[in-house]
């Protein structure tokens, strides 16, 4: 692994070993010319099948097409519903990760399906358009359109419209945070919570943790610049980036739904995520923050059997259980 001039927290031994192995297959720094290659199907990482998403038959899996933003194409969503549900259930609107440049509605969906099976939730996972072909505000408006559809179709879907949570990891975490801001500001949807898993929040890419992770781990500073530039073009890092693109730019974090935020100690997004939680508290809001020691970005996917990975996943579902039981 490439080192940087800034000292950084150590990796968990299992994470370090996995990163060494990953480094043989994939460089730490992703550049724009690599986007087409990254989008190619990878036989080693097949998408989750409907059978896997059904969690042994506990969930019904369907694909729907919902109205897109004004003047934009319709949006495809994957809907998971508890097979045995007899009453309206809580729901998670899922926005997938991938740095705004890769991924689809099945990316990261297996963990969310596990939440649904364990807690009796419905899930709507959004196939939003990707950058750079669709820059801001296209992706987040696709997600917002899916969120509004979910609430408006609550009766048909068997969903309790007062218990809808947005959730996502990485870029999906940034989109979920943006949806919470949009829902607050537009007043069409009242969210019950937001689950932000190592979210991508700040296009300025200049924190200490971003500098520490240059050339190191998963989604380093160069990769981050690639993702933000794809979404924002030359505006990335400049003075005029809107909060719905980069939620760290929001000047007012009051009035947001309760947030669960987790991040690793040794990843690019650490400082921006900690700062976002701190600003929610400063605005009088509710947030639970976890910084998992020794983790890299996506550590729970890279080394799912590591103690920190198991603890992180348990903490997410425990928070959801408490939130939705309230």
N, C-alpha and C positions, 0 to 999 in steps of 0.2 A: 504494500500500500504506500502511496506517495505521502510524504510528510509535508507539513507546513511550517512556517516560521513561528507561529503562535503555539504555545503549549495547549493541550486539550485534555479533557477528562479521558481516562482509559476506557477502552471497550471491555465489556464483559468477555471472558475467555471464549465462550461459545460463539458470541457475536464476532469476535476477532477472527476465529477460525473460519467461520462462514464467509466473512468478507474476503479473506485470503483466497478461498476457493472461488468466490464470485469474480474476483479480480482477474482470474484466468479466462473468464468468459465475457466480461463486460467492463468497459472502462468506467472509472468513477465520473468522468466529465462527459456529459452528453452535449453534442453540438447540433445546430440546426440541420446539417446534412445527414444526420443519423435518424431523423424522424421517420422517413419512409421505411427504413430497415426495422426500426422498433415497432412499427405497426404491422409487420408481417406476422402471420400465425407462427407460434412457437410450439412445436410438438412436445417440448419438455414442460410447457405450461399451458395445457389445454383449458379452454373456458369451462366454467362450471356447467354441467348438464342440467336439464330439467329434473332428472332423477335425483341428482345430488342436491339440488335446491329444495326438493320436496321433503328432505330430512326424513326419509323412510316412510313417506306417505302422510306426514303430519301437516304438510302444506300443499295447497293447490297452486299450481304454477300456470300463469297465462301471460300472453303478450297483448298489449293494447296499443292503439294509436290514438293520441289525444291532441286537441287543438294546440297549435304552437303559438308563439307570440304574434302580434299583429304584423301581417305582411311576411311572415316567415313560414317555413314548412311545419307540418305536423310533427309531433314528438312521439317516439316509441317509448313505452315503459314496460317493464316486467313487473307483474303483480303477483305477490305471494299472499295467500290467505290461509288461516288455520282451517283444516278440513272439518274439524268438529265444532267450529264456532257456532253458538246459538244466539249470541247477543253481539251488539256492536263492540268492536275491539279497538285498542289503540293502534296507531300506525306510525311507521317510520318512512319518511321520504328520503331515499338514499341517493347520494350524488357520488359517483365513483372517482377514484384517484387516477393519476397518470400525468401529472404536471401540466394539465390543460392540453396536452399534445397527443396522448395515447390513451388506450383503455376504452371500455364500453360498459354497458349497463350490468354486465355479469362480473366485472372486475371488483373483487372484494366482497361480492354478494354472499359468498358462503358463510362468512361470519355473521352477517346480518340475518341470513336465514336461520342460523343457530339461535340468535336472539328471538326470532319469531316463533320458533318451535318451543323454546323454553318458556317464554313469557306470554305466548298466545297473542302475538302481534300480527298485523298485516304489514306488508312492505310494498312500496312502489319505488322501483329503481329506474333512474332516468338515463336515456340514451341521448345525452346532449351533444350538440355539434362541437367539434374540436377546433382549436387554433393550430396553425395560423390561418387555415382556410376560413374559419369563422372567428374573427376577433371579438373582443368585448364590444357590446354587451350580449352578443348572441348566446354564448354558453349559459350564462346565469339567467337570461330571460327564458331560455328553454326550460331550465329547472324551475323557475318561478311559475311558468305556465303549467307544468306538471303538478306543482304544489297546489295551485288554485283548483285544477281539475280534481285532484284527490279529495279536497275538502268539499267541493260542490257535488261530487259523486259519492259522498260518504254513505248515503243510504243504500245505494246500489252495491257498493263495495263491502257493506257491513262494517263500516269504520265509525268510531266515535270522533266526530270532528273537533271535539274539545281536547282530545288527547293525541295530537299529531306532533311528532318530533322530527326534526331534520338531522341527518347524520351523514358523515362522510370522512374519508381519510385522505390526507395529503392535499392535492388540489381539490378533491371532493370535500375536505374539511373547510377549505377556504370558501367554496361555493355554499356550503351549509351555513357558514357564518354570514355570508352575504345575504342568503335567503332570510335569515333571522332579522337582519337590518331592513331588508325590503318589506318583509311582513309587518314589522313595526311601523314603517314609514307610510306604507300604502293602505294599511288598515283593512285589507280584505280577508286576512287569515290571522287567527290568534294561535300561535304555536305554544305547545306545552314545554318544549325544551330543545336543546341543540347539543349534539354529540360531535365534538371536533377532535378527530384523531390525528395527531401530528399535523395540524392544518397549515396550509400554505397561505399566509396572510399578508405578507409585506413585499411589495415589488422592489423596494429600495435595496434589498440584498446586501446590507452594509453592517449588520450586527456583528458582535464579537464571535458568536457561534458560526455565522456564515463565513467569516474569515478563518476561523479555526478549521473548518471543514473543506477548505479549498483543496481539491484534488484527492479527497479522502472519503471513503465510505460510499453510501448510496445517496444520490441526489445532492451533489456538492454545489459549490457556489456557481461554477460554470453552468451546470445543468439547470440551476435555478434561473440564471440569466436567460438561458435558452427558452425555458417555459414562459417566463414573464414577457420576453420580447415577442414570442409567438402570439401571446394574448393581446399585448398593448402596443407593439411596434416601437417606434422611437420614443413614445411617451413613457415607457418603462423607466422608473427611477426618477422621473421628472416631477415638477410641482403640481401637475394638473390631473393626477390619477384619481378617479372616483372611488369611493368606499365600496361600491357594489362590485368593483373589480378586485380591489385589494382592501379587505376589511380593516387592516391596521391603519388605513388612512381615515377611518371614521373619526370625527371630532367629538361625537356624543355616543356613548355606549349605555346610556340610561334606557330603561324600559325594555330591555331584552329578556327573552325567556331564560330560565336557568340553563347554565352551560356546564358540560363536562368537557374538559380539555386535557389531553395527555400528549406527551412528547418525550423524546429520549434526551439524555444528558449530552450525547455526542452526535448531534445532528444539526444541520443547517437551521432548522426552524425553532430550535430551543428558545432563543432569546425573544423572538417575536411572539411566540406562543405564551411564554411566561408574562410578557408585557401586556398581552391582550387580557389575560385573566386578571392581572393587577388593575387594569383600567376598568374592567367590569366591576370589580370591588370598589374602586374609587368612585364609580358612578352610583353606588348603592345597590348593585346587582348581586346575583347569586352565581357562583362558579365553583366548581371543584377542579383542582389542578393536580396532575401527577407528572413528575419528571422521573422517568425510569432510568436508574443509574446504569451506565455502560451500554445502553442501547444505541443503535444507529437508526436512521430513518427506515421505517418498515421492519423493525427488528422482529416483531411478532409474526410476520410472514416469513422472514428469512430463517429464523430459528424458533419455530413454534413450540418446541419442547423445553426451551430455556425457562428458568424460574421467572425471570422478569416478563417473559411473553405470557406465561400462564397467569401471572398476577395482573398484568395489564388487561387481558381479556376478561378476567373475573371482575375487575374493578368497573369496567364499562357496563357489564350486564347487571352488576349489583346496583349501580347508580340508576340505571333505567328502571329496575324493579322498584326502587324507592320512589322515584319520580312518579311513575305511573300508578303506584298504589296510594299516592297522597290524595 
